[in-house]
Amino acid sequence: MKNLNQSLLKILTFVSLVFLAIPLSIYGLWISVSDTGATPNESTAIFNSYFPEFLQGRWDITILSILLGLAAFILSAFCLKLSRKTWRILNFTILIISSLLLLLNVFSMM
């Protein structure tokens, strides 16, 4: 039973990594688009062109990033019960990065 629980926690750690990778890639895309030298309105239009129509609202991408970052944070906090040190370091790193992204997203909404 303990091996099954450990395996489930490892799977959840990888799921939290995937959940964290999406907001990170969204911010990477925003940084690369804003570095093109276009005006802010043009940069926003270029950035929105990468997403489907239903995600092109004012806060849609930010809310998606917040939800995925929050899911990564919760899953990673739950997976801190793993016994090996490498898994705990990975989960702690996910916690730190996801909390920073959450703060950045909330700050950008102000």
Secondary structure, DSSP 4 states (H G I P E B T S, - for coil): -HHHHHHHHHHHHHHHHHHHHHHHHHHHHHHHHHTT---HHHHHHHHHTTS-GGG-SSSHHHHHHHHHHHHHHHHHHHGGG-SSHHHHHHHHHHHHHHHHHHHHHHHHT-
